[in-house]
Amino acid sequence: SLNAAGAKPGMQLHNAYGYGIFTGGLGLHYGAEKLGMSVLPISGGMTARQVDLIMDFKPEVICCSPSYALTIAEEFAKRGISADEISLKYAVLGSEPWTELIRHHVEERLGVHATNIYGLSEIIGPGVSMEDFEEKGGAYIWEDHFYPEILDPITKEPLPYGEEGVLVITTLTKKAMPLLRYWTNDITSLYYDENAKRTMVKMKPILGRADDMLIVRGVNVYPSQIEEAFSHIKGVVPNYYLTPIQKEQMCVALDIDVEIDDEWVASENLNKNSDEYLNFVGNFGKNIENEIKKRVGITTKVKIHTQDSLPKCEGGKINRILKTK
């Protein structure tokens, strides 16, 4: 998996995954050593120290969650360190669903190829599937070790290639605790790409977990779908939170908190105390609401926040869904 991400023997891996009771840190650590890399076992958190160590040791590869990669990138930006001054070339990101918007921000701000790694503790930890850094967009499942299927979340019946459902995995080479059709609860689909570098099956990006799904006035919605709907709008920062609105035991709408890019606002030469600025921000929020309505089919109320004002990931996974109102 690391090799598919661009890593090579002799490179250094800055490992910002947790080294506690979590397979991410140790799994990637030993995988990197087997590939012939040296490992900086940093673990998560203490973002300022993360940046200090990257500047000191100059690793070529970093691994962490996508949301934490954005947090690290923001720390570099605060120090005035540009992407071409950072030694990193490849970012191996996983443990939570993420979108092309996040990939774009990570690659632009860190100057890396950002690829998705997928795994789960019950199967092996990281390395069940991996994107290739030259292809991206879909992750190879290593079929010599894992047999994947997609099942209907309700009937539990197998679905054909290309249809979305719950990924289940059967281990083929695991000895200590082999698993048969393990229910991952992750929503995705499988497909073969005739033009790909490898012949193994690919999985599309995870939409979300089956238990993360929101039903808003009868419409099934995952957080990643919301982000995808507004990701192309200029000025959006990929840091957002969803708050379901309940009425009579039914979710009737979503409140969404989104950050706006400060540099983009500054380029418009608007006085933040003026009515013009308030109208500008109001229209920005309306554009997001309209795109979500058009692409997802649900009603939302968007509140715009200045950049860096919403909580950031400080290592580990991030939960985009706040408590129900």
N, C-alpha and C positions, 0 to 999 in steps of 0.2 A: 504493500500500500504506500509506504513512504517513497519507494522508488517511482511508482506511478505519479506521485505528487511532485516529482522533480528532484528529490533528494538523491545524493550519491555518496559512496564511501569517501571518507575523509572530511565531509562537511560536519558542521556543528548544528545540533538541534537545541533551540531554546524551548524547553518544555514547561509551558505555563498551565498544564493540566494539574489537577490536584493529586497529591501523593498520599491522601488519606485512604479511607475505605471506599475506593473508587478505582475502576480498572483503567481509566484513561491515562493517568500519569505513568503508572508502572508498565502498562501495555506498550505505550509508545516508547518509553525509555528502553525496554529490552529489545523491541523491534529495531530501534535505531542502532543499538550496539551490534545486533546481528548483521545489520547492513554495513557496518564498519564506520559508523559515525561516532563522534564524541557527543556527550549529552550534558547540557547545563540544567540540572534538576531544580528549577526555580519554584515550581508549584504556582498556585493562583494567588491573587491579591497583591497588595503593596505595589501599586502600579508605577510609582516613581522609581522604585528599585528595579522593576522590570526594565524600564527604559535605560537606567544607568548601566545595567549589566549587558544589555544589547549593544550599547555604545562602547563598552569596555571590551567585551569578548568577540564582538562582531560575528555572530552566528549567521549562517545563510538560511536556516529554516526555523520557523516558529510554529508551535502547535498550541491551540487553546480553543475556547468557544468563539463563534463568530462575534457575539456581542462584546466579549472581552477584547477581541482584536480591535474593535472600534474604540474601546476605552483606551487601549494602549496607543492607538493612532492619535487620539485626541491629546494625550500627554505629550507626544512628540510635537504636535502642532503648537501646544502652549509654550514649549521651549524654543519655538522657532526653528525646529529641525525639519528640513524638507525630505521628501521621499528619496531623492538621489544621494542624501547623506547617510541613509540607513543601509546597513549591510545585508538586511534580509532580502531573499529572492523568492522564497516559497513559504506559503502559509497553509498549514494543514488544520482545517477547522471542522468541528463537529460537536456533538452532544446536544444540539438543539436545531429545530428547523430554521432555515434562513433563505433569503431570496437573492435575486440578481442585483437588487439595489444595494444590499449589504456587501455583496461581492465587489461591486463597482467601487464603493467607498473604501473598502479595505485595500483593494489593489491600487487605487489612486493615491491613497495617503501613506501606505507603507512601501509602495513600489514593488509589489510581489505578484506572483501567480497564486491566487487563493482557490483551494480545492476542498471539496467536502469529503470527510471520512465518516463512515457509519459503523456503529457496532452497539452491542449491548452486553452488559455484564454476564447475563445468564448463558450467552452463547460463547463468547471469547473475550469480550471487551472491544476495543477499537480494531478495525481491520476486517470486518465482515464484507464491506464494500468500500470502493474508493474511486473518486474521479481521476482521470488523467489530466495532467496540467496543460497538455496541448489540445485537449478536446473540451473538457468541462461539460456541464449541462446534464450529465447522467453518470451514475457511479457503477462501475463493474462490481458484480457480486462474484467472489472467487468460488466458482462452482466445483472445483476439486475438493473443497472443504465443506461447502454449505449448499443444500438443495432448497431453493426458495419457491414459494407459491404465494398467490394472491387469493384470499378467500373473501366471500361476501360477509360483511360485518354482522348481518342478521342471520342469514341461513347457514353460514359457515361452509358453503359450497365453493369449490374452486372456480375462479373467473379466468377468462382467456387473457392472453397477452394484450396489453394496452388498456385494460379496464382497471379502474381504481378500486382498491379494497384494502384489507388488512394483510400486511406481510407476515407470513409464517415461515419458519426456518427449521429444517432438519439438518442436524450435524452429521457429517460423513466420516470425519477423522478424529473427532473428539473422543477421548478414552475415559476420563474420570467421571464425567457426567454427560453422556450422550443425550440429546433431546430430539423428540419426534414431533414435528409440526408445532414448534413453539410459537405461541401467539404473541407477536411483538407489540400489538396495539398501534402500530405505526401505519398511516394511510399513504399508499404509493401505488405504482403500477410497474410492471416488468415489460421489457421489450428487447429485441435483438437489433443491433445497428449494423447493417451490412457494410457500411463505410468506415467502421471504427477500426482502431489499431489492433484490438483484441477480439477474440471470438466469443467471449463469455457474455452472459446476459447482463443487461443493465437495469438499474432501478431509477425511476425519476425522483426528483427531490421530494422529501417527505412533506406532505401537506400539513400534517399535524398528527397528534395522537387521537385515537378514537374517542377517548374520554375528555379531550380538549375541545371537542366539537360543540359549538353553540347552535341552538335552534332559535333563530330570530324570526318570529311570525311564520314558522313553518319552513324557513329556508335554512339548510345546513351550512354552517359557516366555520371555517378554521382561521385562526389569526393570520397565517401566511397568505390566505386569499385576500384579506383586507389590505395587507401591506403591498401585495402584488398589484392591487387595484389602483393605489395612488403612487406607486414607486416611480412612475415615469414623469410625475409632475415636478417641474423645476422648482428648486428651493426646499424640497422635503429632506429632512435629516432622518435616517432610519433608526430613530429611537422613539417608540410610541407605546401607549398602553390602552387597553380596551376595558371598559366598564359596562357589563350587561345591565340593562334597565328592566326590572321585573314588574309585572302587573298581573295580579290574580294568578300567580304561579306560572306565568308565561313570560319569556323574554320578548319584549316588544320593540326594543331598539338598542343601539350601542352608543355610549359616549366614548369619544376617542381623543386622547391627548397626544399631540404631535409637536415636534420641534421644527422651527424654521431656520434655514441657513443664514447666519448673521452676515457672512460675506456677500451673499446674494442680495439681502436687504440693503446693505451698505452701498452696493453698486447702483441701487435705484435712487440714491441721494435723497432719502426721505427723513424728515424730522420725526423722531419717535414720539414726540408730544403733539404732533399735528393730526388734524382730522384726515388728511390725505393718507397718513400712515395707517390709521385705524381702518380706513376703507380698504387699503391694500391688503392688510392682514385678514380682514373680514372676507374679501373676495378669494383669498388664498384658501381659507377654510371651506368656503362654499364650493370651490373647485374640487376639493378632496371629497366632500359629501356627495357631489354630483357624480364623480367617477365611481365611487363605491356603489351608489344607487344603480348606475348604468351597468357595471361589470359584475356586481355580486347580487344586486336586487334587494338590498335592505336599506332601512332608514338609519342614518347616523347623525350625531351632533358632534362636530369637531371643535375642539378648543386648541388654539395655537399658543405655543410657548416659545420663548427665546431659546437659542441653542445652549445646551449644557444645563438647562434648568430642571429637567426630569431626571429621576434616579438612573444611574449608570450601572452596568454589570461590573462587579469587582471580582471576577473569577467564577467559574462554575456556570450553571445554567441560569437563564433568565426567564421569568414568567411574565408574559405580556398581558395576562388577564387579571384585572383587579377584582376586588370583592363586588358582588352584585349590589346595586342600589335598589 
